[in-house]
Amino acid sequence: MKCEPGESIGAFLCQAGQMLRAAAIENPRIEARMLLAHAMGSTTEALLREPRAPVPPEAIAAFRVAIEQRLAHLPMARILGQAGFWTLDLEVGAETLIPRADSETLIEAALAQDIRPARILDLGTGTGCLLLAALSEFPGAFGIGLDLRPEAAALAARNARRNGLGQRAAFLAGDWAESLQGRFDLILSNPPYIETAALPGLMPEVRLHEPASALDGGPDGLLAYRAILGDLPRLLARDGVAVLELGAGQAADVSALAAAQGLAVAGLRADLGGIERALVLKKSQNPVGGTNCSV
């Protein structure tokens, strides 16, 4: 970046926007403005109001570093250190997936059910986004978030405190729910569901900078679902609801795996892109091995 101390906000944004555009970054001018506001400890609105104001010398080095990081396709949320999800402001880090708007479909699906959960479980909690969003909507509930990585569980706990939910949530490290006891009224999960062979084709922001363990769903993308669904019958309360995030085209396969465990599909909700994203499950009234007689 050629801009020097004393040059205006507008000049810095113009040059940074051109650099980001050349690197095929979407919305380059908007992202440049966000990064400069972050470097200056200001807001994008303030930058728009005073485009001729000089960039403070102490912000120039930080802005240059941020632009280089974005040119290397480090996700914006990782550069900024935070991301929004539902009504929450969340810390993000290298140990977790960045929360995405598609996952908010699970919260919408849960709210559409006739439930008032007292106990909520989030399997593969990551940043804690699903659990904390659910707790914000169900004020009488307590939740447990489980993640394979202790670092992720620690980050989720910080996010709970950050959003005033620290007294209503606990976060543990473990391999899915194999060592977990008790029953839950609402179970949420966004498991890894991308087929292993498809990982090299992901966009650089995901392929290079998101944890592979949170993406790789095995050869058919269903490995994590098999583990989770095997535990759901013992973890779900009698009238409990489970909501699982799906990858594109996985609804039929995951529904079949659920049926084999005595679970019934109670709903399927699409995200804003029209992809079937949230699968709602309940305990079947006619579990495997039962009868369905009529007279």
N, C-alpha and C positions, 0 to 999 in steps of 0.2 A: 504494500500500500504506500503510495507516494505522498499522500497528504501529510503536512507538517504542522507542528504547533502553531496556533493562531488562525488556522483555516476554519471555515464555518462548519456547522453541523450539516448543512446541505451539501457541502463539498465532500465531506466524509461519507455521507449516505449515498451520494451519486456514484462515487468510485467503488464503494463496497457492494452496492447493488449490481454494478456491472460485473464485478468479479464473481459474485454468486450466480448471476445469470449465465456466465460463461461456463460455470461448473454444473449447469443443468439443475440448479436448486430452484424448486418451485417458490413462487412469491418472494423473489429476491429482495425487492425494496422493503417489503414488510419485515422480513427477517433481519435485514440490515438495521432497520429502525429499532427492532426489539433488542438486538445485540448492543447497539450504541446506548440505548436507554439503560440497559443492564450495566454496562461499563461505567456510565456516568452516575449510577444510582438515582436515575430519574424515571420518567414515564414517557411512553411514546407520544402521548398528548402534548407534553411539555416540549418535546422536540419539534412537533408540528407547529407549535405556536411561535417558536423562535428559530427558524431555519438559518438565520444569518449570525446567530450567536456563535462564538468560538467554542470548540471542544476543549474542555479543561486539559491541561498537559498531563495530569495524573490519570486521565481516563484513556489516553491514546494507546498506551502499551496494552492495557487490558482489552481494548477494542480490537487491536491487531491480532492478539492471541485468539480471541473469540472468532474472528473471521477465518483465521487459518484452521481452527478446529472445525468450523462449519464447512469449509472447502474440502476437508478430509471426511465429510459426511458424518461427523459426530452429531447425533440428534440434538435439536434445539433444546429440548427439555434437559438433556444432560449438561449442556453448556450453562443453561440458566440455573440448573440444580433443583428445579421444581416443575411440577405439572399440575394442571387442574383436572379434577374428575368429579362428576356429579356436582355437589356444592362445596367440594373440599379443595384445599391447597396442600399438595403432597410433595415431600422430598423424594427425589429419585436418585439412583446411583447405579453403578456398573453391575451390581449384584441382582438387579431386578429388571423385569420388563417395564417399559414406560407405559403407564395407563393410557388406554385408547378409548375414544368415544364409543366404539362398537360395543365395548364391554358394559357400558351403561344400560344396554338392552337387558342384561340380567337383572338389574335393579328394577327396571320397569316391569319385567315379568314377575318378579317377586311381589311387587306392590299390587299387581293385578289379581293376586290370589287372596282368598278369604282367610288370612292368617294374622295372628298377633303373636309373633314368636317371642318366647322368653329366652331361648338359647339358640345361638347362631354359630355355625361352623363354616370356615372358609379354608378350603384345601388348596394349597399352592398359593398362599396369600400374597407373595411378592411385596409390593408397597403397602399392602393392607387395603387397597382401594375398594374392593367389593365389600369386605366386612365393615369398614368404616362408613361407607355410604349406606349400607343396610342399617347400621346402628343409628345413624343420623335420622333415619326414617321411622325406626321402631324404638322409641325412647325408653321403653320398658325392658329392652333386651340386653343380654350380656353375650359377648362373642369370643370365640377362640379362633385364631389364625394360625395355620400350620404351614411351614415351608421346609423344604429339604435343607436349605442353606441357612445356618445360624445368622449370617450377616444380613440376610433378607428379613428374618424374623426381628432382628434388632432394629432395622430401618423401619419396619412396619410399626413397631412399638413407639418409635419417635414420632411417626405420623399420627398415631393415636393421641399422643400428648399434644402435638402441634394443633390438633383440631378439637381439643377439649374432650376427648373420648378415652383418655388413658385409664380412667377408673372403671370403664365398662368393657375392657378388652384385655385379653392375654394372648401372647404370641409364643409359639413353641417351634422347635426344630425337630423334624421327624420325616420318615419316609411314608408319605401319604398318611393314612389313618390307622396303620397296622397296630400301633401301640395305644391308640386312643380309646377310651371307654365312655359310656354314657350315651344319651340320645339327644337329638337336636331337632328343633321345630323347623329350622331353615338351614339348608346346606347349600353353599355356593362354591363354584369352582371354575376357574379358567385354566384348564390343564394344557400342557404342550400337545399340539395336535397337527403339526406340519409333518408331512412324510419326510423321512431322512433324505431321500433323493432330491427333494425339492428345495432343500436348504441353500444350496449354492446359487439358486436363481432368485433369492430374496433381494430386495433393494439394499444398497450398501449400508444405510442407516441401521437396518435390522441385522443383516448378515455379519457385519463387522463389529457392531457395538452393543448388541443385545446378548444376554447369556444363552448359549446354545441349549443348556439343560431346560430352559423355559420354553423352548421352541420345538425341540425334536420329539415328535410323537411316535418314533419307531418306523419300521418299514411301511406300515399301512396307516400311520397317523393315529392309531387307536390304542396304543400301548397303555397310556395313562388312564384312559377310560375303563379299560379292563380292571386295572387296580382299584380305581375309585368305586366302580359299580359293584365290585365284589364286597365292599365294606358298607355300602349304603343301607342294605336291609337291616343291619344291626345298629346302625347309627341314627337312622330316621325315626323320629317319634311316630306314634300310630297315625296321626293325621298330619305328619310333617311333609314338607315340600323340599325337593332338591332342584336347583337350577344350574345347569351346566352350559358353559360356552361351547359353541361348535365352530369348526372350520367349514368353509364352503362345501356343500354337498355331503356332509357327514350325518345329517339328521337320520336317515334310514338305518345306517349301520349302527349308530350309537343307540337308537331306539331298540334295535334287535338285541344288542348286548344287554340293555336294561331289562327287556322282557325276560331274558334268560335268567335274570336274578330276581324275578318276581316283582318287577317294578312296572308301573303303567305310565304312559305318556299322558300328562294332564294339560299340556299346552306346548306351543312352538311359536316363538316370536322372532320376527325378522328385524334386522337393524335398518338404519336409514338408507342403506344401499340395496335393500331388498334381499339380503342374504339371511337365511334361517340361522339365527345366531344363538338363541337361548332355548334350551330344551328343559321343560318343566316335568318333573317326575314325582310320582307318589307311590306308596305301597299299593300293589294290586289287590283288588277285592277278591280275586281268584288266583292266588299264587300258583307257581309251577307245582304240578302234582295234585292240585285240588280238582274239584268237580264243579260243573255248572249245570245242574239238573233243573228242569222245569216240569211241572205237572199241570 
